[in-house]
Structure formats: structure tokens, C-alpha cells
């Protein structure tokens, strides 16, 4: 295939068909629960523009972001769907959020007062979601303060307390302790709902992230906030059961590709790349691939034994990853300039996933996907 319009032959393909299939698969599991697609952090590294239209067309009813700037970017791109800010924002950012019709999160009494002050200067009625801290202890109203916060928000005709939610901290965990804690969070949240009574209960109640939605049916209320699973990865292997029950699967959406830009024969004993970390065991063809740690291929992956795919075969790195390039040992295989290289994704019968990189790097899949550098073009395919 031709290389996208770029002066550097390295890019990320974003599969519209895989993304659409994932949303439909997840919706089949979730039933009538509204689907909120989480597109913060540049859509988990996939690129907001290639992702948003596809997931909305596939049935997402709303979007969620982390920052006001992310929400404004979506509005400027013509997105009219509801956009939830997943964190309480500084008072100074509230006017811009209101102008852009972003749904606010209130996570404190002070935050509620700031929202009241800001809406006095605005026109219309603005949706707010109340975030409850049930054990994550990162952000949210303490259960004992919920009624006071609701009283403050109710003091303005410009505020519509549309939603109430919490966030799980270990819903992906498979241990008995993790599962017990997640059930405790659900119980704590339900206790809050009971305390405020049905007459004050907001219209949208939501608890579940991807892990919660798949692992805890009881957490699927009026809406779920789906991030990682939408992009084709399970937060934890044990969550596959919910998909298997409905005979559906998830497909990774992102493929990281490049083209070979140099080939040279290097003698046994030579030590390619910075630091001269490892000697070649035999004479080998060494190819240069124009993608490095500034693009998300971390230096630690060399020592961890990472490989790339060329002609459908796995090949190891020949030396430490550099900022803009990496070297690959293809042995005696004949590789030419312009040969297709897959760093993440499928080629032939082989596949390298973000889960594999995460295991090698002793990190999580989320970090791998979000780490794909901004200078790597995202190209929507199929």
C-alpha cells in the first residue's frame, strides 16, 4: 500500500471497521445501557478525529474527555453529541467549558460553588454530573457531603444535575480482594443514591468503566463509560467471559507501521546502535526502521526482547532503540528498501499486540497506546 502523505515513512493505521465492530460487540453485551465513548488522551493514542465519527455512527450516545481543551477541540471539529468532562476543572476554565456546552463534573463543595458563580454569568441551563468518591480517593464528593453539594447546585436555575457517578479503582482485578472492593464500591454508591432519595436522583446514573461494564453486570446502570475495550483490548483476561457469552470478540484498532529505510550487511561481533549493548552472533542483514522512542517504541523494549514483523516473520532488535530509529536483525533474510514493517499489529499469521509490549515493559496496555507519539500520523483505513 502507499505511504500516507508524510515526509517520514512511519504511521499508525486506525481501522474504522475494527472500531465499529468493537462498539457493536460491546453494545450487544451491555444491552440498552447508553454507551459513552471515552476519547481522552487523543482517543487513547488513536487520534480523536479518526475515532469520534466512527464511534458515534456505531451507536455511542455521548463522549468523555479529561480536559476542557479536548472538549473544545471536538466542538471545533463539529461534534454536537454530549461531551462529559471527567474531572472537576478550575474555576478559571468554567466560562470556556460553558461556552462550548461541555457537561461539567462536580467533585467537591467548593467546585459546586464555583459552578454556581460561573453559571450566573452564562445563559441557558447547563448539565452537571456529580462525582462520588467511593474508594478511589482521587477525586469526588465524600458520601457524607453529597446532600450539601446537591443543595448548592439546586440553588441555581442555570444548573441541571443530569448525572451522578463514581469510578472503580480495581474493577479489572481478578483477585478476591479486588472483586470484593469493587462490590463494596457499588454498595457505597447505592447507599448514596438511597440517601438522596428518588426525587433528587439524577437522570443518568453511571458507575462502570470498561472493566466494570464487562465484569459487573450490576454496575451497568443508565450509562457506561467505555475506553480501552472500545479500542480492542481487555483491561484483564478474566473479563473475556462476558464477550464469550455473547459470542463476540474485540479487535485491536491500531496498527503501527513503517518502511525500511536502510539495509546493510554487518559482520559477526559488531555492536550496532548507541551503547554497543550487544554483539551480533553471526553475519547479519541489519535494517533501519524510522521509528524510535520519541514515537512510543520505548528503549526498554530492546532489553525486554521486543520484535517486529517483516514478511510475516518476527525479527529481534539489533541494538538499543534511538529517538527516531531502530535497528532490526533479519539474519540472512533478504529485505529491500521500502519493505513493510509492522511494529504493532498483524502481518501474515503473526501478531504483536499492545498487551505484549506492556508485558515486556512491565506496564499496562493503556500506557502503551497513549504513548504512540504525536508526530506519528494517524490514518483512518477501511
Rosetta blueprint (number, residue, H / E / L):
1 X L
2 X L
3 X L
4 X L
5 X L
6 X L
7 X L
8 X L
9 X L
10 X E
11 X E
12 X E
13 X E
14 X E
15 X E
16 X H
17 X H
18 X H
19 X H
20 X H
21 X H
22 X H
23 X H
24 X H
25 X H
26 X H
27 X H
28 X H
29 X H
30 X H
31 X L
32 X L
33 X L
34 X E
35 X E
36 X E
37 X E
38 X E
39 X L
40 X H
41 X H
42 X H
43 X H
44 X H
45 X L
46 X L
47 X L
48 X H
49 X H
50 X H
51 X H
52 X H
53 X H
54 X H
55 X H
56 X H
57 X H
58 X H
59 X L
60 X L
61 X L
62 X E
63 X E
64 X E
65 X E
66 X L
67 X L
68 X H
69 X H
70 X H
71 X H
72 X H
73 X H
74 X H
75 X H
76 X H
77 X L
78 X L
79 X L
80 X L
81 X L
82 X E
83 X E
84 X E
85 X E
86 X L
87 X L
88 X L
89 X L
90 X L
91 X H
92 X H
93 X H
94 X H
95 X H
96 X H
97 X H
98 X H
99 X H
100 X L
101 X L
102 X L
103 X E
104 X E
105 X E
106 X E
107 X L
108 X L
109 X H
110 X H
111 X H
112 X H
113 X H
114 X H
115 X H
116 X H
117 X H
118 X H
119 X H
120 X H
121 X L
122 X L
123 X L
124 X L
125 X L
126 X E
127 X E
128 X E
129 X E
130 X E
131 X E
132 X E
133 X E
134 X L
135 X L
136 X L
137 X L
138 X L
139 X L
140 X L
141 X E
142 X E
143 X H
144 X H
145 X H
146 X H
147 X H
148 X H
149 X H
150 X H
151 X H
152 X H
153 X H
154 X L
155 X L
156 X L
157 X L
158 X L
159 X E
160 X E
161 X E
162 X E
163 X E
164 X E
165 X E
166 X L
167 X L
168 X L
169 X L
170 X L
171 X L
172 X L
173 X L
174 X L
175 X L
176 X H
177 X H
178 X H
179 X H
180 X H
181 X H
182 X H
183 X H
184 X H
185 X H
186 X H
187 X H
188 X H
189 X H
190 X H
191 X H
192 X H
193 X H
194 X H
195 X H
196 X H
197 X L
198 X L
199 X L
200 X L
201 X L
202 X L
203 X L
204 X E
205 X E
206 X E
207 X L
208 X L
209 X L
210 X H
211 X H
212 X H
213 X H
214 X H
215 X H
216 X L
217 X H
218 X H
219 X H
220 X L
221 X L
222 X L
223 X E
224 X E
225 X E
226 X E
227 X L
228 X H
229 X H
230 X H
231 X H
232 X L
233 X L
234 X L
235 X L
236 X L
237 X H
238 X H
239 X H
240 X H
241 X H
242 X H
243 X H
244 X H
245 X H
246 X L
247 X L
248 X L
249 X L
250 X L
251 X L
252 X L
253 X L
254 X E
255 X E
256 X E
257 X E
258 X E
259 X E
260 X E
261 X E
262 X E
263 X E
264 X E
265 X E
266 X E
267 X L
268 X L
269 X L
270 X L
271 X L
272 X L
273 X L
274 X H
275 X H
276 X H
277 X L
278 X L
279 X L
280 X L
281 X L
282 X L
283 X L
284 X E
285 X E
286 X E
287 X E
288 X E
289 X E
290 X L
291 X L
292 X L
293 X H
294 X H
295 X H
296 X L
297 X L
298 X L
299 X L
300 X H
301 X H
302 X H
303 X H
304 X L
305 X L
306 X L
307 X E
308 X E
309 X E
310 X E
311 X L
312 X L
313 X E
314 X E
315 X E
316 X E
317 X E
318 X L
319 X L
320 X L
321 X L
322 X L
323 X L
324 X L
325 X L
326 X E
327 X E
328 X E
329 X E
330 X L
331 X L
332 X L
333 X L
334 X L
335 X L
336 X L
337 X L
338 X L
339 X L
340 X E
341 X E
342 X E
343 X E
344 X E
345 X E
346 X E
347 X E
348 X L
349 X L
350 X E
351 X E
352 X E
353 X L
354 X H
355 X H
356 X H
357 X H
358 X H
359 X H
360 X H
361 X H
362 X L
363 X L
364 X L
365 X H
366 X H
367 X H
368 X H
369 X H
370 X H
371 X L
372 X L
373 X L
374 X L
375 X L
376 X L
377 X E
378 X E
379 X E
380 X E
381 X E
382 X L
